[in-house]
């Protein structure tokens, strides 16, 4: 049994050693020059319409041997292997390095060069400057809004006639009317250098630096909304108020709100302070309604009606 195993191992070893030689023998080709291109002949042989060559099998690829001969095949494989294993040549010249690879000379830049460093520095400083300016602007704007500021302002209050009743009867139609009203109000107030302070339901509060602009805006609003068949009340007062965080506070706001509540739908009521500013500057019919007692206001307020 042991002899059989030993015999088998010897056969395997012999086969392993001989296979490369058998393969090499199979891959070999040669030329016969008998006028016929036979299977064993190289393609470069004259019989196979090649330029004509021969094979020597002496492990040297000599001039005149066919490229397909085993000698030339082995030499080519060795050259290719050497080329792959061979490291590129590095040459140093005048503190600069070059690499020779496949016959090409390539310069090695060990440290990337910075093109125009002054320009890059200017760009970086510019970006930092812009960033600081934007940051400061945001913070200054926020601080300005949060800080209390007293100012003489023309305050406008408006609301729609019978809004609550109309919502109960036709909610969808009334809301569409409200949106049209708000759109017109915001556009006209902006055109007259005013701003919307806030909206509460159908009530809108506006702020103007000029009483003249406030009254002009009110006249334009009433004129346009009457065409839309929307009846609103507008009250305007000029007074010293407190501006803080985008809102307005003070007696001047309360007086404007109370004047608006006295107003008839489709009309504009103004305080005496507003009347003194617009008289002779805006051509309109002013009607003195006398002094009125307003809720939570200590003194009576002289009220005027502007006929639209």
Secondary structure, DSSP 8 states (H G I E B T S, - for coil): -HHHHHHHHHHHHHHHHHHHHHHHHHH--B---SS---TTB-TTSGGGTSS--B---SS---TTB-TTSHHHHHHHHHHHHHHHHS--EEEEETTEEEEEETTEEEEE-SS---S-HHHHHHHHHHHHHHHHHHHHHHHHHHHHHHS-EEEEEEEEEEEETTHHHHHHH-HHHHHHHHHHHHHHHHHHHHHTTEEEEEEETTEEEEEES-HHHHHHHHHHHHHHHHHTT--EEEEEEEEEEEEETTEEESHHHHHHHHHHHH--TT-EEEEHHHHHHHTTTS--EEEEEEEE--TT-SS-EEEEEEE-
